[in-house]
Amino acid sequence: MAPAPAPLDPGAPDPAPRRALIVGPAGDRGAQAGARALGQAGWTVGIGAPAGPGLLGAARAAAVRHEVPCPRGDGSDFIDGVRRALAEGSYDLVLGAGDDWTAAVSAYRRHIPAAVAHPAPEALAAALDEVGLAERASRAGLDVPRTLPGTDASLAAWEGPVVVGCRTGWVPGRTRPGPFAPELFPDAASAAARVHRIRAAGAEPVLRRPVHGRPGALIGVHHDGRLHGRVQLVTARLSPPPDGVPVRARTVPVDDALAARAEALLRGLGWWGLVELQFVPGEQGRPHLVGLGGRFSGAVALAEAARPGLADAWARLALGRPVPRLPDARSGVRCAWLAGDLRRAVAERRGGLAADVADTLRWGLVARHGVEDPLRPGPDRRPVSRRSAGGDRSR
């Protein structure tokens, strides 16, 4: 469980030092947004990532980069890398970026000499189990697409289009990269080869009925059975289209009935901290839950831009520090990842390349930016140093 936060006196600053380490893959955009958000809230942020260049390693909001190997095998190299980074940076808190890294930080928490900003391993495992999550969500009153284990019997009885993915994400002892990404097939016969490849890789396949529509998300910080700082987003653009990450979204009024059912699901999971519930409209426009996560992500970056303070509140909660009141995000706020949206415009070319790029720039001029706003360079453009056992090198 998370430490109970002290009540916040709005007139008294939190005097304790605040240092956070984010560990994750080198190309994780959500982690860069998390580092930027924490840095703007007064945190000293370090980045732990595998050796080599990458977006995460170059995050301008981070003071230091540390080399942390991927969580593979028995986890010893990963644990040693995290412990080394903690010693070098004197961090108070560890946060994961990416499902594999988040699950590993939670699973190995007893080996990590710092606070961990994630729920217990059992809660994370239940959230990342697609079949189990669908069952729990249905009991909580949420709509979910039909989701079944990818057995031969299920495949033989399946009718119509099917999305094939892996039932679970990272598990201790995994020696290969993360599971296969979900893929849509027109029928079960064409999906059979994918199911067999997932099994051959040592993972468990899952079958899911596709739902179509503009995806959205409900994001906030879950504490004491309630969702605080609620941000409900509707995605306007994805990159790459049609099934990529959100690069453009806007806030809408929070659906209180949907949020209440989501809170029931989270209480059943034993969840605390940051959470993103991903929805896609199904029949009659009813939102269907298709995923749940508790890490920095593209959607969370947009939510932080629309309603600043989520990352800071999450980190404070994990340390038992004073947590400010978190009202809902204002409706109608536009938020964007401009670089990703421009790449999407080049690929999609809605109305032609020039028209799509011009529309993207117009949106970006009035939007809030979750990672970096190249149209309005800010004060967080500062050097990042790289620290390892061999010494320091400026980047």
LINDA-V422632 format. One record per residue. PSI is psi in whole degrees, -180 to 180 (* if undefined). OMEGA is omega as a letter, one per 30 degrees, with the letter a starting at -180 (* if undefined). NEAR is the number of other ideal C-beta (glycine too) atoms within 8 Angstrom. Layout:
PSI&OMEGA&NEAR, PSI&OMEGA&NEAR
This chain:
154&l&5, 149&l&9, 147&l&9, 123&a&5, 147&l&12, 151&l&7, 145&a&5, 127&l&9, 106&a&6, -23&a&5, -6&a&3, 120&l&5, 158&l&3, 110&a&8, -15&a&3, 147&l&5, 148&a&5, 110&a&13, 128&a&13, 141&l&15, 123&l&18, 123&l&19, 137&a&15, -179&l&13, 153&a&13, -19&a&11, 23&a&7, 111&a&13, -37&l&13, -37&l&13, -36&l&15, -42&l&14, -39&l&15, -42&l&16, -41&l&14, -44&a&14, -44&l&14, -39&l&15, -41&l&13, -22&l&9, 4&l&9, 4&l&6, 147&l&11, 122&a&10, 132&l&15, 155&a&17, 130&l&17, 119&a&14, 162&l&14, 160&l&9, 146&l&3, 163&a&6, 161&l&5, 164&a&10, -45&a&10, -42&a&16, -25&a&14, 14&a&9, 122&a&14, -21&a&10, -7&a&12, 139&a&13, -37&a&7, 147&l&12, 136&l&14, 149&l&16, 120&l&11, 118&a&12, 160&l&9, 150&l&9, 90&a&12, 161&l&10, -134&a&8, -1&l&5, 0&a&12, -41&l&7, -40&l&9, -47&a&14, -44&l&11, -40&l&8, -41&l&13, -45&a&16, -38&l&11, -44&l&11, -41&l&16, -40&l&14, -40&a&7, -38&a&10, -4&a&13, 48&a&6, 149&l&12, -22&a&9, 145&l&15, 132&l&16, 142&l&15, 152&l&15, 127&a&16, 142&a&11, -43&a&11, -48&a&13, -38&l&15, -47&l&15, -38&a&17, -44&l&14, -43&l&16, -44&a&14, -36&a&9, 21&a&13, -31&a&10, -15&l&4, -2&a&6, 115&a&13, 56&l&4, 166&l&10, 147&l&9, 127&a&11, 42&a&12, 155&l&13, 174&l&11, 155&a&8, -35&a&9, -39&l&7, -43&l&11, -42&l&14, -41&l&10, -37&l&11, -33&a&12, -3&l&12, 106&a&10, -41&a&13, -48&a&11, -38&l&8, -40&l&13, -40&l&12, -44&l&8, -42&a&12, -40&l&11, -41&l&10, -28&l&7, -2&l&11, 6&l&6, 146&l&12, 139&l&8, 149&l&11, 153&l&11, 126&a&6, 124&a&11, 152&l&11, 145&a&10, 59&l&14, 166&l&7, -38&a&5, -43&l&6, -40&a&11, -40&a&13, -32&a&7, -7&a&6, 138&l&11, 134&l&4, -172&a&6, 155&a&9, 140&l&14, 127&a&12, 127&l&16, -166&l&13, 143&a&12, -40&a&12, 166&l&12, -130&a&10, 143&l&11, 149&l&7, 139&a&7, -7&l&6, 134&a&10, -10&a&5, 167&l&6, 173&a&3, 174&a&6, 169&l&10, 140&l&12, 147&l&5, 143&a&8, 138&a&9, 136&l&9, 149&a&12, -24&a&5, 172&a&10, -36&a&11, -43&a&5, -17&l&8, -11&a&13, -42&a&9, -39&l&7, -43&l&12, -44&a&13, -36&l&8, -39&l&9, -43&l&15, -42&a&11, -28&l&6, 0&l&9, 13&l&5, 169&a&11, 120&a&10, 158&l&14, 145&l&14, 136&a&15, 138&l&15, 127&l&10, 144&l&9, 144&a&10, 149&l&5, 178&a&8, 117&a&8, 158&l&11, 179&a&14, 151&l&15, 121&a&17, 143&l&15, -170&l&13, 118&a&15, 126&a&14, 135&l&12, 38&l&3, 4&a&7, 153&l&7, 120&a&13, 153&l&11, 42&a&14, 134&l&12, 119&l&16, 122&a&14, 146&l&18, 125&a&9, 132&l&13, -30&l&8, 146&l&10, 149&l&13, 126&f&13, 150&l&8, 148&g&10, 2&a&4, 30&a&6, -154&a&9, 154&l&11, 131&l&14, -10&l&14, 130&a&14, 169&l&14, 152&l&10, 148&l&14, 163&l&10, 139&a&5, 131&l&12, 103&a&9, -37&l&6, -42&l&6, -43&l&12, -38&l&12, -41&l&8, -37&l&11, -41&l&13, -38&l&12, -42&l&10, -45&a&15, -38&l&12, -41&l&9, -32&l&9, -18&a&11, 34&a&10, 144&l&12, 158&l&9, -164&a&15, 140&l&15, 142&l&14, 118&l&15, 122&a&12, 131&a&13, 149&l&13, 133&l&13, 137&l&12, -144&l&12, 140&l&4, 20&l&4, 10&a&7, 131&a&8, 129&l&12, 129&l&13, 126&l&15, -2&l&11, 159&l&7, 132&l&11, 163&l&11, 56&a&13, 169&l&15, 131&a&15, 177&l&10, -44&l&13, -39&l&15, -36&l&17, -42&l&16, -39&l&15, -40&l&17, -36&l&15, -39&a&13, -33&a&14, 79&a&13, 145&l&7, -10&a&11, -47&a&18, -43&l&13, -44&a&12, -41&l&14, -48&a&12, -41&l&15, -43&l&12, -44&a&17, -27&a&13, -2&a&11, 24&a&9, 168&l&11, 134&a&10, 126&a&11, 160&l&8, 141&a&5, 93&l&11, 166&l&4, 156&l&8, 148&l&13, 140&a&8, 148&l&7, 8&l&7, 128&l&11, 140&l&11, 153&a&16, 157&l&16, 98&a&17, -43&a&14, -44&l&9, -36&l&12, -36&l&16, -40&l&10, -40&l&10, -42&a&16, -40&l&14, -38&a&9, -41&a&9, -42&l&8, 56&l&9, 116&a&8, 13&a&6, 155&a&7, -50&a&8, -42&a&6, -41&a&9, -41&l&13, -43&l&11, -42&l&8, -40&l&11, -43&l&14, -38&l&9, -44&l&8, -44&a&13, -31&a&13, -29&a&7, -1&a&6, 161&l&12, 145&a&9, 128&a&13, -23&a&14, -64&a&10, 139&l&9, 97&a&9, -16&l&7, -20&l&7, 79&a&6, 133&a&5, -179&a&7, -5&a&3, 12&l&9, 92&a&6, 160&a&5, 154&l&5, 131&l&14, 155&l&11, 125&a&11, 132&l&10, -177&a&7, -23&a&3, -2&l&3, -169&a&5, 143&l&6, 129&l&6, 149&a&6, *&*&9
